[in-house]
Amino acid sequence: MHLPETTLASVLLVGATSGLFAAPASVPPAAAQGDLVAVRAHKLHVSPGNVLEDATVLIRDGVIMQVGSDLTIPEGARLIEGDVVCAGFMDPWGSLGMNAAAVVDMGTNAATRATDGVDPYIDPWYRNRALAAGVTAVRVQAGMASVRGGVGAVLSTAPAADLESMILLRDSNAAAGLGLSARGKAPDVFARIGAVDKLVGDINSGRDYSIVHAKYAREMEAWNKAIAEAEAKLEKDFKKAKKDRDKEVAEAKEDDKEFKEEKYKEDKRPKPPKQDIEDAVMARVASGELPLVVTIHRAAEMRELLKGTAKFKRLRLVIAGGTEAEAVADQLAARSIPVIVRPIPLGANRPDEYSGHDLALAGRLADAGVRVLLGSSGGGSADLPLLATLAIGHGLDRDKALAALTTEVARTFDLSGELGSLRPGRRADLLVLDGEPLLPTTTVRYVLSGGRVLISPDSRD
């Protein structure tokens, strides 16, 4: 899952010399909520491929209010100017903000929550570095190499006073890992295929679980309705029923017989089904409520996974890694299954599942019509722009690379109404650059997160 340190260090050296990742010594104090900010640029990337010339973004209370080329800047607004503006980058496969024990935990299950392993006070230097690189959000999960990684979350990379102010999306996805090496050793082919079948079985169990609970909900609704109708009838007929009862009591007394009260018989309450927190998560997966991110690399396992999950029409599958995904690109494109690619050079000691690793994968998948996202795989979210530059250098279209860090991430994890583009109503996570996004010579000048100016030229030593 993670690169050897020597390999990562060599990549970081390239990033450092390019000027992409010059992190500030400290993050400046955030602007007060309610401040009005105007960001003006010669070129404004509303979304990849949608560019406005000489445009302005107006922000209030951390939210984009207006975007346009003919806006009047209100009096008292803080004005920020630059050459190019775009949405903040998002890492769809990271670990920033998670404590190390949670990231490497191999004992996680489907119900393990990433938010339980988040620490808002951990690694401030790495947070600042990620912000300086333009990364404003990251999707995290526990047990990144575990068979079941639990429920992921999307976090802001901005400094936070507490956990709640860090969380952008508490339940972003469910996660699983298939065929991943453990302690340097890859599972054999039978174990790998068996693990795929087990995951498909878990999804099926989740679907059955939701069917049983939906049936129980319908039965309870019918039972409650029947009880309400019976109570209404009793209330309506109370006087007549009392008169009839008094008459029957009198007659029994007159005949010297015992009066037997007629007992009210209520319909039996439906029995609730058994609760299972893991099945409950997989039920959300089967229904399409939660995307399922599966870290998987080999073509054989991907074919088996695609075959086994074809019957789940609402399932939203996401492939992470996908080293040999080109072999099933037609199926991925047909089912609109995104692939999160980590385009980084790997050394000779790479894990077995990475044996076919190729920096051109992202470009070839995109050319085949596959939705591509770019992620760090927990190796460092600050590296994300450099990874995108490497992917572009190996064939990925520049607009698609920008989308792979913005709109495609937001779309995949149900955040399109909040992040990924510069439109009114979105959270004001944006970058001011001195050149086009993802060029090696481009430097991030300003970073705004939730409308707060966290990175500026003054914050750099």
PyMOL commands that set and color helices and strands:
alter all, ss='L'
color gray80, all
select helices_A, chain A and resi 5-18+100-103+114-117+124-132+163-166+189-236+238-254+277-286+299-309+325-334+352-354+361-367+381-393+398-405+407-412+457-459
alter helices_A, ss='H'
color red, helices_A
select strands_A, chain A and resi 36-47+50-60+63-68+78-87+89-91+135-140+148-156+167-177+292-296+317-321+339-341+372-374+430-433+444-449+452-455
alter strands_A, ss='S'
color yellow, strands_A
deselect
rebuild
show_as cartoon
